[in-house]
Amino acid sequence: MLPRLYRRLYQMLHREDAQAMVEYAVILVLVAVVVIVVLMVVGNQVQNVFCNISGALGPIRGPG
Protein backbone atom coordinates (compact mmCIF):
# COMPACT_ATOMS: atom_id res chain seq x y z
CA MET A 1 0.00 0.00 0.00
CA LEU A 2 2.67 2.52 0.99
CA PRO A 3 4.95 1.90 -2.03
CA ARG A 4 1.98 2.39 -4.36
CA LEU A 5 1.08 5.65 -2.63
CA TYR A 6 4.69 6.80 -2.83
CA ARG A 7 4.83 5.90 -6.54
CA ARG A 8 1.60 7.84 -7.26
CA LEU A 9 2.87 10.85 -5.35
CA TYR A 10 6.18 10.74 -7.20
CA GLN A 11 4.41 10.53 -10.58
CA MET A 12 2.11 13.40 -9.69
CA LEU A 13 4.99 15.64 -8.65
CA HIS A 14 7.06 14.88 -11.74
CA ARG A 15 4.44 15.39 -14.44
CA GLU A 16 5.11 18.04 -17.06
CA ASP A 17 1.73 19.70 -16.63
CA ALA A 18 2.54 20.29 -12.97
CA GLN A 19 5.66 22.14 -14.06
CA ALA A 20 3.56 24.28 -16.40
CA MET A 21 1.22 25.15 -13.53
CA VAL A 22 4.18 26.25 -11.43
CA GLU A 23 5.41 28.43 -14.27
CA TYR A 24 1.99 30.04 -14.61
CA ALA A 25 1.90 30.64 -10.86
CA VAL A 26 5.30 32.34 -10.98
CA ILE A 27 4.16 34.55 -13.86
CA LEU A 28 0.97 35.42 -11.97
CA VAL A 29 2.97 36.40 -8.88
CA LEU A 30 5.30 38.57 -10.95
CA VAL A 31 2.34 40.33 -12.60
CA ALA A 32 0.74 40.91 -9.19
CA VAL A 33 3.97 42.42 -7.85
CA VAL A 34 4.24 44.74 -10.85
CA VAL A 35 0.62 45.86 -10.44
CA ILE A 36 1.14 46.55 -6.73
CA VAL A 37 4.28 48.58 -7.41
CA VAL A 38 2.57 50.59 -10.15
CA LEU A 39 -0.41 51.30 -7.89
CA MET A 40 1.92 52.42 -5.12
CA VAL A 41 3.70 54.79 -7.51
CA VAL A 42 0.63 56.35 -9.17
CA GLY A 43 -1.92 55.70 -6.42
CA ASN A 44 -1.96 59.26 -5.07
CA GLN A 45 -2.39 60.70 -8.54
CA VAL A 46 -5.37 58.45 -9.21
CA GLN A 47 -6.87 59.36 -5.84
CA ASN A 48 -6.52 63.06 -6.66
CA VAL A 49 -8.28 62.57 -9.99
CA PHE A 50 -11.22 60.83 -8.31
CA CYS A 51 -11.39 63.51 -5.61
CA ASN A 52 -11.47 66.22 -8.28
CA ILE A 53 -14.23 64.41 -10.15
CA SER A 54 -16.33 63.89 -7.02
CA GLY A 55 -15.79 67.51 -5.99
CA ALA A 56 -16.95 68.70 -9.40
CA LEU A 57 -20.11 66.59 -9.15
CA GLY A 58 -21.09 68.18 -5.86
CA PRO A 59 -22.57 66.67 -2.73
CA ILE A 60 -24.69 63.54 -2.92
CA ARG A 61 -28.29 64.13 -1.92
CA GLY A 62 -30.22 61.32 -0.33
CA PRO A 63 -33.88 60.54 -0.96
CA GLY A 64 -36.29 62.79 0.78
PDB file of N, CA, C and O in Angstrom:
ATOM      1  N   MET A   1       0.826  -1.197   0.000  1.00  0.00           N
ATOM      2  CA  MET A   1       0.000   0.000   0.000  1.00  0.00           C
ATOM      3  C   MET A   1       0.868   1.258   0.000  1.00  0.00           C
ATOM      4  O   MET A   1       0.658   2.150  -0.822  1.00  0.00           O
ATOM      5  N   LEU A   2       1.824   1.339   0.895  1.00  0.00           N
ATOM      6  CA  LEU A   2       2.668   2.523   0.992  1.00  0.00           C
ATOM      7  C   LEU A   2       3.547   2.721  -0.244  1.00  0.00           C
ATOM      8  O   LEU A   2       3.674   3.857  -0.702  1.00  0.00           O
ATOM      9  N   PRO A   3       4.162   1.668  -0.810  1.00  0.00           N
ATOM     10  CA  PRO A   3       4.949   1.897  -2.033  1.00  0.00           C
ATOM     11  C   PRO A   3       4.089   2.397  -3.198  1.00  0.00           C
ATOM     12  O   PRO A   3       4.553   3.197  -4.011  1.00  0.00           O
ATOM     13  N   ARG A   4       2.857   1.936  -3.280  1.00  0.00           N
ATOM     14  CA  ARG A   4       1.981   2.391  -4.365  1.00  0.00           C
ATOM     15  C   ARG A   4       1.633   3.873  -4.173  1.00  0.00           C
ATOM     16  O   ARG A   4       1.602   4.643  -5.133  1.00  0.00           O
ATOM     17  N   LEU A   5       1.374   4.252  -2.933  1.00  0.00           N
ATOM     18  CA  LEU A   5       1.079   5.647  -2.631  1.00  0.00           C
ATOM     19  C   LEU A   5       2.294   6.530  -2.926  1.00  0.00           C
ATOM     20  O   LEU A   5       2.159   7.620  -3.482  1.00  0.00           O
ATOM     21  N   TYR A   6       3.462   6.054  -2.553  1.00  0.00           N
ATOM     22  CA  TYR A   6       4.695   6.797  -2.831  1.00  0.00           C
ATOM     23  C   TYR A   6       4.898   6.946  -4.335  1.00  0.00           C
ATOM     24  O   TYR A   6       5.272   8.019  -4.809  1.00  0.00           O
ATOM     25  N   ARG A   7       4.653   5.873  -5.085  1.00  0.00           N
ATOM     26  CA  ARG A   7       4.830   5.904  -6.538  1.00  0.00           C
ATOM     27  C   ARG A   7       3.844   6.892  -7.182  1.00  0.00           C
ATOM     28  O   ARG A   7       4.220   7.639  -8.086  1.00  0.00           O
ATOM     29  N   ARG A   8       2.596   6.896  -6.723  1.00  0.00           N
ATOM     30  CA  ARG A   8       1.602   7.836  -7.263  1.00  0.00           C
ATOM     31  C   ARG A   8       1.990   9.284  -6.953  1.00  0.00           C
ATOM     32  O   ARG A   8       1.878  10.165  -7.806  1.00  0.00           O
ATOM     33  N   LEU A   9       2.444   9.510  -5.733  1.00  0.00           N
ATOM     34  CA  LEU A   9       2.867  10.854  -5.353  1.00  0.00           C
ATOM     35  C   LEU A   9       4.058  11.305  -6.184  1.00  0.00           C
ATOM     36  O   LEU A   9       4.107  12.451  -6.629  1.00  0.00           O
ATOM     37  N   TYR A  10       5.007  10.421  -6.393  1.00  0.00           N
ATOM     38  CA  TYR A  10       6.179  10.735  -7.201  1.00  0.00           C
ATOM     39  C   TYR A  10       5.773  11.066  -8.634  1.00  0.00           C
ATOM     40  O   TYR A  10       6.281  12.027  -9.210  1.00  0.00           O
ATOM     41  N   GLN A  11       4.868  10.287  -9.216  1.00  0.00           N
ATOM     42  CA  GLN A  11       4.414  10.533 -10.582  1.00  0.00           C
ATOM     43  C   GLN A  11       3.664  11.861 -10.674  1.00  0.00           C
ATOM     44  O   GLN A  11       3.810  12.596 -11.651  1.00  0.00           O
ATOM     45  N   MET A  12       2.872  12.160  -9.664  1.00  0.00           N
ATOM     46  CA  MET A  12       2.105  13.401  -9.689  1.00  0.00           C
ATOM     47  C   MET A  12       3.032  14.611  -9.610  1.00  0.00           C
ATOM     48  O   MET A  12       2.788  15.624 -10.266  1.00  0.00           O
ATOM     49  N   LEU A  13       4.080  14.514  -8.821  1.00  0.00           N
ATOM     50  CA  LEU A  13       4.987  15.643  -8.655  1.00  0.00           C
ATOM     51  C   LEU A  13       5.923  15.836  -9.840  1.00  0.00           C
ATOM     52  O   LEU A  13       6.469  16.923 -10.029  1.00  0.00           O
ATOM     53  N   HIS A  14       6.112  14.798 -10.633  1.00  0.00           N
ATOM     54  CA  HIS A  14       7.064  14.882 -11.736  1.00  0.00           C
ATOM     55  C   HIS A  14       6.389  14.906 -13.100  1.00  0.00           C
ATOM     56  O   HIS A  14       7.030  14.603 -14.106  1.00  0.00           O
ATOM     57  N   ARG A  15       5.120  15.256 -13.153  1.00  0.00           N
ATOM     58  CA  ARG A  15       4.442  15.392 -14.438  1.00  0.00           C
ATOM     59  C   ARG A  15       4.807  16.731 -15.056  1.00  0.00           C
ATOM     60  O   ARG A  15       5.120  17.689 -14.348  1.00  0.00           O
ATOM     61  N   GLU A  16       4.766  16.791 -16.372  1.00  0.00           N
ATOM     62  CA  GLU A  16       5.112  18.037 -17.056  1.00  0.00           C
ATOM     63  C   GLU A  16       4.040  19.089 -16.882  1.00  0.00           C
ATOM     64  O   GLU A  16       4.357  20.278 -16.832  1.00  0.00           O
ATOM     65  N   ASP A  17       2.775  18.693 -16.787  1.00  0.00           N
ATOM     66  CA  ASP A  17       1.731  19.696 -16.629  1.00  0.00           C
ATOM     67  C   ASP A  17       1.814  20.361 -15.261  1.00  0.00           C
ATOM     68  O   ASP A  17       1.396  21.509 -15.110  1.00  0.00           O
ATOM     69  N   ALA A  18       2.340  19.667 -14.271  1.00  0.00           N
ATOM     70  CA  ALA A  18       2.544  20.288 -12.967  1.00  0.00           C
ATOM     71  C   ALA A  18       3.619  21.372 -13.058  1.00  0.00           C
ATOM     72  O   ALA A  18       3.527  22.406 -12.395  1.00  0.00           O
ATOM     73  N   GLN A  19       4.624  21.128 -13.876  1.00  0.00           N
ATOM     74  CA  GLN A  19       5.659  22.142 -14.060  1.00  0.00           C
ATOM     75  C   GLN A  19       5.082  23.373 -14.755  1.00  0.00           C
ATOM     76  O   GLN A  19       5.454  24.502 -14.433  1.00  0.00           O
ATOM     77  N   ALA A  20       4.176  23.158 -15.703  1.00  0.00           N
ATOM     78  CA  ALA A  20       3.557  24.280 -16.398  1.00  0.00           C
ATOM     79  C   ALA A  20       2.713  25.094 -15.421  1.00  0.00           C
ATOM     80  O   ALA A  20       2.696  26.323 -15.495  1.00  0.00           O
ATOM     81  N   MET A  21       2.016  24.425 -14.509  1.00  0.00           N
ATOM     82  CA  MET A  21       1.218  25.154 -13.526  1.00  0.00           C
ATOM     83  C   MET A  21       2.103  25.992 -12.621  1.00  0.00           C
ATOM     84  O   MET A  21       1.735  27.109 -12.257  1.00  0.00           O
ATOM     85  N   VAL A  22       3.249  25.475 -12.257  1.00  0.00           N
ATOM     86  CA  VAL A  22       4.175  26.246 -11.426  1.00  0.00           C
ATOM     87  C   VAL A  22       4.678  27.467 -12.189  1.00  0.00           C
ATOM     88  O   VAL A  22       4.801  28.551 -11.619  1.00  0.00           O
ATOM     89  N   GLU A  23       4.964  27.295 -13.463  1.00  0.00           N
ATOM     90  CA  GLU A  23       5.413  28.427 -14.266  1.00  0.00           C
ATOM     91  C   GLU A  23       4.327  29.492 -14.363  1.00  0.00           C
ATOM     92  O   GLU A  23       4.620  30.683 -14.256  1.00  0.00           O
ATOM     93  N   TYR A  24       3.088  29.081 -14.564  1.00  0.00           N
ATOM     94  CA  TYR A  24       1.989  30.037 -14.613  1.00  0.00           C
ATOM     95  C   TYR A  24       1.830  30.742 -13.270  1.00  0.00           C
ATOM     96  O   TYR A  24       1.540  31.938 -13.232  1.00  0.00           O
ATOM     97  N   ALA A  25       2.011  30.029 -12.189  1.00  0.00           N
ATOM     98  CA  ALA A  25       1.900  30.640 -10.864  1.00  0.00           C
ATOM     99  C   ALA A  25       2.994  31.680 -10.661  1.00  0.00           C
ATOM    100  O   ALA A  25       2.740  32.746 -10.101  1.00  0.00           O
ATOM    101  N   VAL A  26       4.198  31.380 -11.106  1.00  0.00           N
ATOM    102  CA  VAL A  26       5.302  32.338 -10.978  1.00  0.00           C
ATOM    103  C   VAL A  26       5.015  33.593 -11.806  1.00  0.00           C
ATOM    104  O   VAL A  26       5.255  34.709 -11.345  1.00  0.00           O
ATOM    105  N   ILE A  27       4.504  33.413 -13.018  1.00  0.00           N
ATOM    106  CA  ILE A  27       4.161  34.555 -13.860  1.00  0.00           C
ATOM    107  C   ILE A  27       3.064  35.377 -13.204  1.00  0.00           C
ATOM    108  O   ILE A  27       3.125  36.606 -13.209  1.00  0.00           O
ATOM    109  N   LEU A  28       2.061  34.713 -12.639  1.00  0.00           N
ATOM    110  CA  LEU A  28       0.968  35.418 -11.969  1.00  0.00           C
ATOM    111  C   LEU A  28       1.472  36.230 -10.786  1.00  0.00           C
ATOM    112  O   LEU A  28       1.026  37.357 -10.574  1.00  0.00           O
ATOM    113  N   VAL A  29       2.393  35.671 -10.016  1.00  0.00           N
ATOM    114  CA  VAL A  29       2.965  36.396  -8.880  1.00  0.00           C
ATOM    115  C   VAL A  29       3.753  37.609  -9.360  1.00  0.00           C
ATOM    116  O   VAL A  29       3.660  38.683  -8.767  1.00  0.00           O
ATOM    117  N   LEU A  30       4.522  37.445 -10.424  1.00  0.00           N
ATOM    118  CA  LEU A  30       5.296  38.572 -10.947  1.00  0.00           C
ATOM    119  C   LEU A  30       4.376  39.688 -11.442  1.00  0.00           C
ATOM    120  O   LEU A  30       4.646  40.864 -11.198  1.00  0.00           O
ATOM    121  N   VAL A  31       3.292  39.330 -12.133  1.00  0.00           N
ATOM    122  CA  VAL A  31       2.339  40.334 -12.600  1.00  0.00           C
ATOM    123  C   VAL A  31       1.703  41.042 -11.415  1.00  0.00           C
ATOM    124  O   VAL A  31       1.533  42.261 -11.443  1.00  0.00           O
ATOM    125  N   ALA A  32       1.347  40.295 -10.373  1.00  0.00           N
ATOM    126  CA  ALA A  32       0.741  40.907  -9.189  1.00  0.00           C
ATOM    127  C   ALA A  32       1.712  41.879  -8.526  1.00  0.00           C
ATOM    128  O   ALA A  32       1.299  42.951  -8.084  1.00  0.00           O
ATOM    129  N   VAL A  33       2.974  41.530  -8.449  1.00  0.00           N
ATOM    130  CA  VAL A  33       3.970  42.417  -7.847  1.00  0.00           C
ATOM    131  C   VAL A  33       4.115  43.694  -8.669  1.00  0.00           C
ATOM    132  O   VAL A  33       4.215  44.785  -8.108  1.00  0.00           O
ATOM    133  N   VAL A  34       4.128  43.564  -9.987  1.00  0.00           N
ATOM    134  CA  VAL A  34       4.244  44.740 -10.849  1.00  0.00           C
ATOM    135  C   VAL A  34       3.027  45.644 -10.677  1.00  0.00           C
ATOM    136  O   VAL A  34       3.173  46.864 -10.601  1.00  0.00           O
ATOM    137  N   VAL A  35       1.835  45.065 -10.616  1.00  0.00           N
ATOM    138  CA  VAL A  35       0.619  45.861 -10.438  1.00  0.00           C
ATOM    139  C   VAL A  35       0.647  46.595  -9.099  1.00  0.00           C
ATOM    140  O   VAL A  35       0.285  47.769  -9.027  1.00  0.00           O
ATOM    141  N   ILE A  36       1.071  45.916  -8.054  1.00  0.00           N
ATOM    142  CA  ILE A  36       1.140  46.546  -6.732  1.00  0.00           C
ATOM    143  C   ILE A  36       2.131  47.705  -6.736  1.00  0.00           C
ATOM    144  O   ILE A  36       1.848  48.765  -6.177  1.00  0.00           O
ATOM    145  N   VAL A  37       3.277  47.513  -7.356  1.00  0.00           N
ATOM    146  CA  VAL A  37       4.281  48.578  -7.413  1.00  0.00           C
ATOM    147  C   VAL A  37       3.757  49.766  -8.210  1.00  0.00           C
ATOM    148  O   VAL A  37       3.943  50.914  -7.806  1.00  0.00           O
ATOM    149  N   VAL A  38       3.109  49.502  -9.327  1.00  0.00           N
ATOM    150  CA  VAL A  38       2.565  50.592 -10.147  1.00  0.00           C
ATOM    151  C   VAL A  38       1.497  51.347  -9.374  1.00  0.00           C
ATOM    152  O   VAL A  38       1.458  52.576  -9.413  1.00  0.00           O
ATOM    153  N   LEU A  39       0.627  50.624  -8.670  1.00  0.00           N
ATOM    154  CA  LEU A  39      -0.406  51.300  -7.887  1.00  0.00           C
ATOM    155  C   LEU A  39       0.193  52.124  -6.757  1.00  0.00           C
ATOM    156  O   LEU A  39      -0.329  53.188  -6.424  1.00  0.00           O
ATOM    157  N   MET A  40       1.277  51.649  -6.167  1.00  0.00           N
ATOM    158  CA  MET A  40       1.921  52.423  -5.119  1.00  0.00           C
ATOM    159  C   MET A  40       2.529  53.709  -5.683  1.00  0.00           C
ATOM    160  O   MET A  40       2.527  54.747  -5.023  1.00  0.00           O
ATOM    161  N   VAL A  41       3.046  53.628  -6.905  1.00  0.00           N
ATOM    162  CA  VAL A  41       3.696  54.792  -7.508  1.00  0.00           C
ATOM    163  C   VAL A  41       2.663  55.825  -7.953  1.00  0.00           C
ATOM    164  O   VAL A  41       2.836  57.014  -7.687  1.00  0.00           O
ATOM    165  N   VAL A  42       1.601  55.397  -8.620  1.00  0.00           N
ATOM    166  CA  VAL A  42       0.625  56.353  -9.167  1.00  0.00           C
ATOM    167  C   VAL A  42      -0.662  56.400  -8.360  1.00  0.00           C
ATOM    168  O   VAL A  42      -1.629  57.027  -8.794  1.00  0.00           O
ATOM    169  N   GLY A  43      -0.703  55.766  -7.215  1.00  0.00           N
ATOM    170  CA  GLY A  43      -1.921  55.701  -6.417  1.00  0.00           C
ATOM    171  C   GLY A  43      -2.430  57.056  -5.975  1.00  0.00           C
ATOM    172  O   GLY A  43      -3.631  57.315  -6.048  1.00  0.00           O
ATOM    173  N   ASN A  44      -1.544  57.927  -5.519  1.00  0.00           N
ATOM    174  CA  ASN A  44      -1.957  59.261  -5.068  1.00  0.00           C
ATOM    175  C   ASN A  44      -2.495  60.099  -6.218  1.00  0.00           C
ATOM    176  O   ASN A  44      -3.439  60.869  -6.037  1.00  0.00           O
ATOM    177  N   GLN A  45      -1.910  59.957  -7.384  1.00  0.00           N
ATOM    178  CA  GLN A  45      -2.393  60.699  -8.541  1.00  0.00           C
ATOM    179  C   GLN A  45      -3.799  60.248  -8.922  1.00  0.00           C
ATOM    180  O   GLN A  45      -4.652  61.077  -9.240  1.00  0.00           O
ATOM    181  N   VAL A  46      -4.039  58.967  -8.893  1.00  0.00           N
ATOM    182  CA  VAL A  46      -5.373  58.447  -9.211  1.00  0.00           C
ATOM    183  C   VAL A  46      -6.375  58.905  -8.158  1.00  0.00           C
ATOM    184  O   VAL A  46      -7.503  59.264  -8.496  1.00  0.00           O
ATOM    185  N   GLN A  47      -5.988  58.898  -6.908  1.00  0.00           N
ATOM    186  CA  GLN A  47      -6.872  59.359  -5.842  1.00  0.00           C
ATOM    187  C   GLN A  47      -7.222  60.832  -6.034  1.00  0.00           C
ATOM    188  O   GLN A  47      -8.374  61.220  -5.834  1.00  0.00           O
ATOM    189  N   ASN A  48      -6.260  61.650  -6.414  1.00  0.00           N
ATOM    190  CA  ASN A  48      -6.520  63.064  -6.661  1.00  0.00           C
ATOM    191  C   ASN A  48      -7.503  63.260  -7.809  1.00  0.00           C
ATOM    192  O   ASN A  48      -8.379  64.123  -7.740  1.00  0.00           O
ATOM    193  N   VAL A  49      -7.361  62.468  -8.854  1.00  0.00           N
ATOM    194  CA  VAL A  49      -8.279  62.570  -9.994  1.00  0.00           C
ATOM    195  C   VAL A  49      -9.694  62.259  -9.546  1.00  0.00           C
ATOM    196  O   VAL A  49     -10.621  62.989  -9.896  1.00  0.00           O
ATOM    197  N   PHE A  50      -9.885  61.187  -8.774  1.00  0.00           N
ATOM    198  CA  PHE A  50     -11.222  60.825  -8.310  1.00  0.00           C
ATOM    199  C   PHE A  50     -11.777  61.880  -7.352  1.00  0.00           C
ATOM    200  O   PHE A  50     -12.971  62.178  -7.386  1.00  0.00           O
ATOM    201  N   CYS A  51     -10.927  62.442  -6.508  1.00  0.00           N
ATOM    202  CA  CYS A  51     -11.389  63.506  -5.606  1.00  0.00           C
ATOM    203  C   CYS A  51     -11.828  64.728  -6.398  1.00  0.00           C
ATOM    204  O   CYS A  51     -12.836  65.351  -6.064  1.00  0.00           O
ATOM    205  N   ASN A  52     -11.088  65.078  -7.438  1.00  0.00           N
ATOM    206  CA  ASN A  52     -11.473  66.218  -8.282  1.00  0.00           C
ATOM    207  C   ASN A  52     -12.792  65.956  -8.986  1.00  0.00           C
ATOM    208  O   ASN A  52     -13.628  66.853  -9.090  1.00  0.00           O
ATOM    209  N   ILE A  53     -12.983  64.757  -9.462  1.00  0.00           N
ATOM    210  CA  ILE A  53     -14.233  64.412 -10.151  1.00  0.00           C
ATOM    211  C   ILE A  53     -15.405  64.473  -9.179  1.00  0.00           C
ATOM    212  O   ILE A  53     -16.448  65.046  -9.491  1.00  0.00           O
ATOM    213  N   SER A  54     -15.227  63.872  -7.982  1.00  0.00           N
ATOM    214  CA  SER A  54     -16.327  63.889  -7.016  1.00  0.00           C
ATOM    215  C   SER A  54     -16.604  65.301  -6.511  1.00  0.00           C
ATOM    216  O   SER A  54     -17.754  65.635  -6.227  1.00  0.00           O
ATOM    217  N   GLY A  55     -15.585  66.124  -6.396  1.00  0.00           N
ATOM    218  CA  GLY A  55     -15.794  67.506  -5.995  1.00  0.00           C
ATOM    219  C   GLY A  55     -16.538  68.306  -7.049  1.00  0.00           C
ATOM    220  O   GLY A  55     -17.344  69.177  -6.721  1.00  0.00           O
ATOM    221  N   ALA A  56     -16.269  68.010  -8.318  1.00  0.00           N
ATOM    222  CA  ALA A  56     -16.955  68.701  -9.399  1.00  0.00           C
ATOM    223  C   ALA A  56     -18.425  68.286  -9.488  1.00  0.00           C
ATOM    224  O   ALA A  56     -19.269  69.077  -9.910  1.00  0.00           O
ATOM    225  N   LEU A  57     -18.727  67.066  -9.098  1.00  0.00           N
ATOM    226  CA  LEU A  57     -20.111  66.592  -9.146  1.00  0.00           C
ATOM    227  C   LEU A  57     -20.962  67.202  -8.050  1.00  0.00           C
ATOM    228  O   LEU A  57     -22.178  67.319  -8.199  1.00  0.00           O
ATOM    229  N   GLY A  58     -20.344  67.586  -6.967  1.00  0.00           N
ATOM    230  CA  GLY A  58     -21.093  68.180  -5.855  1.00  0.00           C
ATOM    231  C   GLY A  58     -21.513  67.142  -4.854  1.00  0.00           C
ATOM    232  O   GLY A  58     -21.257  65.952  -5.032  1.00  0.00           O
ATOM    233  N   PRO A  59     -22.163  67.594  -3.792  1.00  0.00           N
ATOM    234  CA  PRO A  59     -22.570  66.668  -2.732  1.00  0.00           C
ATOM    235  C   PRO A  59     -23.672  65.718  -3.196  1.00  0.00           C
ATOM    236  O   PRO A  59     -24.477  66.043  -4.069  1.00  0.00           O
ATOM    237  N   ILE A  60     -23.681  64.561  -2.596  1.00  0.00           N
ATOM    238  CA  ILE A  60     -24.692  63.543  -2.922  1.00  0.00           C
ATOM    239  C   ILE A  60     -25.911  63.807  -2.054  1.00  0.00           C
ATOM    240  O   ILE A  60     -25.794  63.942  -0.836  1.00  0.00           O
ATOM    241  N   ARG A  61     -27.057  63.880  -2.666  1.00  0.00           N
ATOM    242  CA  ARG A  61     -28.290  64.125  -1.919  1.00  0.00           C
ATOM    243  C   ARG A  61     -29.032  62.805  -1.788  1.00  0.00           C
ATOM    244  O   ARG A  61     -29.206  62.071  -2.760  1.00  0.00           O
ATOM    245  N   GLY A  62     -29.457  62.524  -0.592  1.00  0.00           N
ATOM    246  CA  GLY A  62     -30.220  61.322  -0.335  1.00  0.00           C
ATOM    247  C   GLY A  62     -31.680  61.495  -0.690  1.00  0.00           C
ATOM    248  O   GLY A  62     -32.109  62.607  -0.998  1.00  0.00           O
ATOM    249  N   PRO A  63     -32.455  60.420  -0.655  1.00  0.00           N
ATOM    250  CA  PRO A  63     -33.883  60.538  -0.962  1.00  0.00           C
ATOM    251  C   PRO A  63     -34.596  61.317   0.139  1.00  0.00           C
ATOM    252  O   PRO A  63     -34.276  61.177   1.319  1.00  0.00           O
ATOM    253  N   GLY A  64     -35.532  62.112  -0.247  1.00  0.00           N
ATOM    254  CA  GLY A  64     -36.295  62.793   0.780  1.00  0.00           C
ATOM    255  C   GLY A  64     -36.456  64.200   0.579  1.00  0.00           C
ATOM    256  O   GLY A  64     -37.088  64.871   1.394  1.00  0.00           O
TER     257      GLY A  64
END
